[in-house]
């Protein structure tokens, strides 16, 4: 950037920024207010289950049973408290995710560049604006190079406007003007870079004044939520019909319409699976939070389900598989190759470290870089030059940058035009892709062939390679294009980028999970193959270059892509074809990207993954997931977490369905056969106190199954309520119903009486319910495995259920409210045995499957 040296800008101190943040608040527009305690309680009361409870309490009051009415109302408040806790936990989780997903800003504080959340930008902060960034606040441009901004958010005009420095005048201008120094919050940098000073934040910005609100975390309904809503509605409709039938049957056969209504309401409470929507909300919110603990931010809820179904991971090499920490290791110039790997630079300065022949190419590579570089390659060049050339005439801190020719899609090379202190000479330094730099130098076929051999030799060592060129210029008028200079090719510089630790193990885990890993890189074939061999990528010899890809028809690409795990010399626009070809083969694709041009591929992939560290805001907005640390292992961890979340969700819904079957049966059968009622509303509420936290807390907290990453990916079309899950749930529920009903009928017909029969059957049902929790927590391991798993929530819920059951059975006032009798030790043994028998068949089935392995 020509008019400003970033090194001389101090920016605000952290103390001053913190004080302004406290005085003026965060740089954000008003979002939906946090729901108050009263609002949440009103939402809870409107739920069908609570309306049913209040109806029951009212009927008991009409019947004159004050104790029963008060007990039910007490349960209402208890369940409201549990629901409130769950709602607040979910809201806090979503709020934390909103903070993570908010646009980022790069500022200068205390003389150092740092990335912060956009909401933490304050008045007079110094912003660094780069291509692909969202402008975080209204600001005046102090310095810029080829800076263009899309202000269509404010003006409706899609054509980007060019920005210029303010020349010391800090006035803001209306949006949409070309050649003005003002930039505005929410607009998008589409080209170039700049430095700007903040003039307004939050509601004081243009976007704040017109009352617009930008949402950064989408909480739209997922396919799972739509599926569950349809399932619950169907059950609710069936429940309404059955309840009406029960009321009518009870009223006509026993001439007792009030108790008939109670029986009907009890059946409605038994049928209504109101836990399913709650479970989905909690699983998705806490699932997104748990994935964020693996350094992956979930921007779209659908990604939680989709990531566990991924069959192909398409990943960038640089920064994802490698560290993106470049070091200069090889230089080719004047027909000679220099291997610098054995030398260490940076501990001392001077010219003895590298031969004199290398001074020129290092000098011009630095001149072709930014003064205060952000790019790791440019930082490496500057560090290398400082260590080796600082005592020579090859470092030009006193030269003035006149013009920059940036990288473009047509030419992958950039040039800087410098003016010497005497103002007489103009020096042009260029660097970029070796082919592009060679094109600038107009090399002939013989020279190109020789260059290709040298590039191949360096690429074979796994190096990233750039070409460097120079030119001189004396006239005052600069040409429009880089090609108009007469460049001299200086040579090649090779950089080593070490592979990230843990990548090899993560790739092995992908292969065992049936997931294919595809490397996409802009580097040469040789470089890509060398890295692929290091990380254990399959079939590294099968490489397709971007040029070869362009020659293929879509059908040909679809045929070839099944065996291609490396794509080299690929430009971002070609990623979209790769994604579409994989999708056409039926693959579920997770695609990584970080640049503006990656956005189409990220949107097209079922799971778009953008880079949090080096990724642009455009890439983040187009993606479903954001890597907070640009590490391949984080993607694999997210896949494992996605599988765990969906796996536990299926178990939770299976448990909900299975436990409701005996409750429905024991509410309906006595009415049909004119037997004494077993389950009154108070009993069903007690059961709900176990079921609600069990399915939403215990199952959500259950660790992943041991072999979860050794199974093939789950189909994206696999429903939550598939035939196997529903079938298992019905079998489990019917087995419990059969046992509980047998205990009830045997007790009645052996003369134990109504109270004894109800007590025995209800206690058996509670024990069977606990058994269902244990047996459904793992479908691949027995209860013994479940007991050993580190799930503290399980023991809290089970312990609370057993304690409350003991209180109801032993404490006379509670026992009377539940219409129970005293249980003797032999009765407890009968209930315990019967309850365990009801789930033992499923345990036997699991043990048989384990034995067959």
CORPELIN-V819600 format. One record per helix or strand. SS is the DSSP state (~ for helix, > for strand). FROM is the first residue (numbers start at 1). TO is the last residue. If there is no record, write none. Layout:
# CORPELIN-V819600
ss:SS from:FROM to:TO
ss:SS from:FROM to:TO
This chain:
# CORPELIN-V819600
ss:~ from:6 to:8
ss:> from:12 to:12
ss:~ from:14 to:24
ss:~ from:37 to:45
ss:~ from:48 to:63
ss:~ from:66 to:101
ss:> from:104 to:109
ss:> from:112 to:117
ss:~ from:118 to:120
ss:> from:126 to:130
ss:> from:134 to:134
ss:> from:138 to:150
ss:~ from:152 to:155
ss:> from:161 to:163
ss:> from:180 to:180
ss:> from:182 to:183
ss:> from:188 to:200
ss:~ from:202 to:204
ss:~ from:206 to:209
ss:~ from:223 to:254
ss:~ from:257 to:271
ss:~ from:275 to:293
ss:> from:296 to:298
ss:~ from:302 to:307
ss:> from:312 to:316
ss:~ from:317 to:321
ss:> from:322 to:333
ss:> from:336 to:339
ss:~ from:356 to:367
ss:~ from:376 to:389
ss:> from:400 to:405
ss:> from:413 to:419
ss:> from:426 to:432
ss:~ from:434 to:440
ss:~ from:445 to:459
ss:> from:464 to:473
ss:~ from:482 to:484
ss:> from:488 to:499
ss:~ from:503 to:512
ss:> from:516 to:520
ss:~ from:525 to:535
ss:> from:543 to:545
ss:~ from:546 to:551
ss:~ from:554 to:563
ss:> from:566 to:568
ss:~ from:572 to:584
ss:> from:589 to:593
ss:~ from:596 to:604
ss:> from:607 to:611
ss:~ from:617 to:622
ss:> from:625 to:627
ss:~ from:632 to:672
ss:~ from:681 to:701
ss:~ from:708 to:710
ss:~ from:723 to:749
ss:~ from:754 to:776
ss:~ from:783 to:788
ss:~ from:792 to:810
ss:~ from:812 to:817
ss:~ from:825 to:852
